[in-house]
């Protein structure tokens, strides 16, 4: 079903894009944290806080577009699922560069489970997922 704002309900493409976006946002925030830990400067602290605020807005916007209400700890779990997936992706890349294909494959299975957890938290499951896209 196409809504006025052109987002298709339970759009797997939107879910994939938002998952990748949140992973990158988490990575950016962590790099700004690393800079602040090293420098202790106001500028790096400001950048860290800006990155956190952007990540929070992105996450809230994704939740709003999906039309869901996260209860209990699920908002925070969603955030941590994305952070864990981002680090898992980094490890997959490193293992593949080192020729550790079996380990990279096991990590890829973990990444897949994290993505499935992300979909579940967004209210997407095999019964309501749409291959239609809002793109």
N, C-alpha and C positions, 0 to 999 in steps of 0.2 A: 504494500500500500504506500503510495507516494503522498507525503504530507506537503502542505503549502511551502514549508521551508526547504523542500527537496531532499530531506533525509528520509530514506526508506526505513521503515521499522525493522529492527533486527538485521540491519545491513551488515553482512560479514566484511565487506570492504571498508566500511566506516570503522568497524571494530578493529580490523588489522591496522589501519592508519592511526587510529587513536592509541593503540597499544605501542606501536613504534614511536609515536610522538612522546608518550609519557616515559618510555624507556630513555629516550634522548634527553628529556627534561630532567630526569633523575640524575643522569650522568653529568649534565651541566652543573646541577646543584652541587654534586659531590666534588667536581673540579674546583668550583669556587670555594668550597669548604677547605680543600687542600691548600689553595692559595692563601686563605685567611690563616690557617694553622701555621703556615710557613712565615707569613709576613706580619700578622697581627695588626694589619693596617685597617683604618676606618674604610678606605676605598674598597678593599676586598670584602670586608664585612657587609658593606652596602650592596655589593654585587651578589653576595651569598643570599642576602635577604630578598633582593629583587628576583633572583632565580627561584627561591622558595615561593614567593608570591605568584610568580608566573606559573609554576608547577601547580600550585593550589587552584588558580583560576582555570587552567587547562583541565584539570581533573574535575572540577565542579561543572565546567561547561560540557564536558563529555557526558557526565551523569545527567545533566539537564536535557541534553539533546536525546539521550536514550530514554528519557521519561521515567527514570527509576528513582526510588528512594532507598538509600542504603541505610540499614539499621544496625545498631550495636557498633561493633568494631569494623564493619565491612568497608567503610571509607578508608580507614587506615590500612586494612588488609589489602585493598585494591592498590594503594600506593606502594606497599611493600612487595606485592606480587610483581609490579612493574620494575621496581629496583632490583629484585632478585633476578628477573628475566634479563635485565640489562647486563648484569654482571655475568650471568650464565652465557649470554651471547659473546661477551668479551673472552671468556674462557674457551668457548668453542673455537673462536677465531685463533686464539693462541695455540691451542692444541692442534688445530689443522695445519698451522704454519710449522709446527714442530714434527709433523708426520704422525701424530698420535690419533689416528683415525678412530680407533675403537673407543677411546675416551671421549673424543668429540661427538661420536654417535650417541654415547650414553648421555652426555650433556644435552644433546639435541632433544632427546626424549624428555629430559627434565624441563627444557624450554617449552616443549609442546604442552606438557602438563600445566605449566604456569600460564600459557596462553588459554588453555581450556578453563582454568580457574578464573582468569580475567573475563572470559565470555560468560561464565556462570554468574559472576558477580554483577555483570551488566544485564543479566536476565535473558541471555541468549543460550538456547540449548538446541539439540538436534530436532526437536519438535517445532520450533518457531524460527529457525534461522532462515534468512532470505539470501538467495544468490543475486537478487536484484540489487542494483547499486544506485546510490544517490550521486555518483560522480558524473 
